[in-house]
Amino acid sequence: MEDEPQSLRSSRVLATQEILDKLADRIERAYGLRRPQCWLGCSTRRVWFAAALRLWEAHSKDPLHVPLDAELFVASQPVLAAFPDPWTELTQPEAACRYRCRVRRIVRQLVRELKAEIGRARRLIRRGRDMETVLCTSDERISALGRYIVAQRAGRGDLASRFANSTAAQYRACPLYRRATAALLPGSLDPIERLACSMQPPLAPAAGKIALSLN
């Protein structure tokens, strides 16, 4: 935005810098747990910041589908070499590609699990059990999100609202549930999104592009 005051541009860059620093810290911790034999010589601040920037750029290209999950980003990378090399493993374009593929696989798995939960609830209802009884009875095989989807599909917004808090907590625990839900329940999930966001402040600002580049 050409008309944006310099002070606001500076604030935006500083906010982004803070986010990258936090991501870098998380990536360093996650990599240290996964590769405890990492040399001190390779664990400079620059490598973790470069990895954070790679993750940020992947997220910024598709923010709805690629979360800022530093731990999953690290876990998505293969352990091929005997000696750790975070520059090669975390900062190259291939690292972002592997992360996106891992995210897609997880989302497909979540969709399969939710479909199984929905199928179980629908079978019980077809056998003559009341929907409210099925959804409000304790059953570890049906999550709060599964119950929410079944109620919404049946046009029972009043019943679905009972699972709003639990569904938001499920979103918070695994943000990829948002994408899985979109595949099963097209339409607006704004109330749940707002509730989930209120439970945990977002890591990244909703708008604005990063002012740094790996290139």
C-alpha positions in Angstrom: 0.0 0.0 0.0 1.7 3.1 -1.3 -0.3 5.5 1.0 0.6 3.6 4.2 2.6 5.7 6.6 6.1 4.8 7.2 5.4 4.3 10.9 2.7 1.6 10.1 5.0 -0.1 7.6 7.7 -0.2 10.3 5.3 -1.7 12.8 4.2 -4.3 10.3 7.9 -5.4 9.7 8.6 -5.5 13.4 5.5 -7.6 14.0 6.6 -10.0 11.3 10.1 -10.1 12.8 8.7 -11.1 16.1 6.7 -13.9 14.6 9.7 -15.2 12.7 11.8 -15.1 15.9 9.1 -17.2 17.7 8.9 -19.6 14.8 12.7 -19.9 14.8 12.8 -20.7 18.5 10.1 -23.4 18.0 11.9 -24.9 15.0 15.2 -25.0 16.9 13.6 -26.8 19.8 11.8 -29.3 17.6 14.9 -30.0 15.5 16.9 -30.5 18.7 14.5 -33.1 20.0 14.4 -34.9 16.6 18.1 -34.6 15.9 19.8 -34.4 19.4 23.2 -35.1 17.8 23.1 -31.7 16.0 26.5 -30.1 16.0 26.9 -26.8 17.8 28.6 -25.5 14.6 25.4 -25.9 12.6 23.0 -24.5 15.1 23.5 -20.8 14.5 20.6 -18.4 14.8 20.7 -17.8 11.0 19.7 -21.4 10.1 16.7 -21.4 12.4 15.6 -18.0 11.1 16.0 -19.1 7.5 13.9 -22.2 8.2 11.2 -20.0 9.9 11.2 -17.8 6.8 10.8 -20.9 4.5 7.8 -22.0 6.6 6.3 -18.5 6.6 6.6 -18.2 2.8 4.8 -21.6 2.4 2.1 -20.4 4.7 1.7 -17.0 3.1 1.1 -18.6 -0.3 -1.8 -20.6 1.0 -2.7 -19.4 4.5 -6.0 -21.2 4.7 -4.5 -24.6 4.0 -0.9 -24.4 5.2 -0.6 -23.6 8.9 2.3 -22.0 10.8 3.1 -25.3 12.6 6.8 -25.3 13.3 6.8 -28.7 14.9 5.0 -30.4 12.0 7.3 -28.6 9.6 10.3 -30.2 11.2 8.6 -33.6 11.5 7.8 -33.5 7.8 11.5 -33.6 6.8 13.2 -37.0 6.3 16.2 -38.0 8.3 18.5 -39.3 5.6 22.1 -38.3 6.6 24.0 -39.6 9.5 25.0 -36.1 10.6 22.3 -33.4 10.9 22.4 -30.6 8.4 19.5 -28.2 9.1 20.6 -25.9 6.3 19.9 -28.7 3.8 16.9 -30.3 5.7 15.0 -27.2 6.6 15.8 -24.1 4.5 15.6 -25.4 0.9 12.4 -25.1 -1.3 12.0 -28.9 -1.0 11.4 -28.5 2.7 8.3 -26.5 2.0 7.1 -29.0 -0.6 7.5 -31.9 1.9 5.6 -29.9 4.5 2.7 -29.2 2.2 2.5 -32.8 1.2 2.5 -33.9 4.8 -0.3 -31.4 5.6 -2.4 -32.8 2.7 -1.9 -36.4 3.9 -3.0 -35.5 7.5 -6.1 -33.7 6.2 -7.1 -36.7 4.1 -6.7 -38.9 7.2 -8.8 -36.5 9.3 -11.5 -36.5 6.7 -11.6 -40.3 6.8 -11.8 -40.4 10.6 -14.6 -37.8 10.6 -16.5 -39.7 7.9 -16.3 -42.8 10.1 -17.6 -40.9 13.1 -20.5 -39.4 11.0 -21.3 -42.9 9.6 -21.5 -44.3 13.1 -23.9 -41.6 14.3 -26.1 -41.9 11.2 -26.3 -45.7 11.6 -27.4 -45.3 15.2 -30.1 -42.8 14.2 -31.3 -45.0 11.3 -31.8 -47.8 13.9 -34.4 -45.7 15.6 -32.4 -43.8 18.2 -33.2 -40.1 18.7 -30.5 -37.8 17.2 -30.2 -35.8 20.4 -29.7 -39.0 22.4 -27.1 -40.3 20.0 -25.1 -37.0 19.9 -25.4 -36.2 23.6 -24.5 -39.7 24.9 -20.9 -40.3 25.8 -19.2 -42.2 22.9 -15.4 -42.0 22.5 -15.8 -43.1 18.9 -17.5 -39.8 18.0 -15.7 -36.5 18.6 -17.2 -33.2 19.3 -16.5 -32.1 15.7 -18.2 -35.2 14.4 -21.3 -34.5 16.5 -21.2 -30.9 15.3 -21.2 -31.9 11.7 -24.0 -34.4 12.1 -26.2 -31.8 13.8 -25.5 -29.1 11.2 -26.1 -31.4 8.3 -29.5 -32.3 9.8 -30.4 -28.6 10.2 -30.2 -28.7 14.0 -28.2 -25.6 14.7 -29.6 -25.6 18.2 -28.1 -29.0 18.8 -24.9 -28.2 17.1 -24.4 -25.2 19.3 -24.0 -27.5 22.3 -20.7 -28.8 20.8 -19.4 -25.4 19.8 -16.9 -25.0 22.6 -15.6 -28.6 22.3 -15.3 -28.2 18.5 -13.4 -24.9 19.0 -11.0 -26.7 21.4 -10.5 -29.5 18.8 -9.7 -26.8 16.2 -7.2 -25.3 18.6 -5.5 -28.6 19.3 -5.2 -29.4 15.6 -5.8 -26.5 13.2 -5.9 -28.9 10.2 -9.4 -29.9 11.4 -10.6 -26.6 9.8 -9.7 -27.9 6.4 -11.1 -31.3 7.0 -14.4 -29.8 8.1 -14.6 -27.7 5.0 -14.6 -30.9 2.9 -17.5 -32.3 4.9 -19.5 -29.2 5.8 -19.4 -26.6 3.1 -20.5 -23.2 4.1 -19.7 -20.7 6.8 -18.0 -21.9 10.1 -17.5 -18.3 11.3 -18.9 -18.8 14.8 -16.6 -21.7 15.4 -13.7 -19.9 13.9 -14.3 -16.9 16.0 -14.6 -19.0 19.1 -11.4 -20.9 18.4 -9.5 -17.7 17.8 -10.7 -16.3 21.1 -9.3 -19.3 22.8 -5.8 -18.8 21.4 -4.5 -15.6 19.8 -3.3 -16.2 16.2 0.4 -16.5 15.7 0.4 -14.5 12.5 -1.4 -11.2 11.5 -4.4 -11.7 9.3 -3.2 -9.4 6.6 0.1 -8.0 5.2 2.9 -9.6 3.4 6.3 -10.5 4.8 9.0 -7.9 4.0 11.8 -10.4 3.8 12.8 -13.0 1.3 15.1 -16.0 1.0 16.1 -15.0 -2.5 
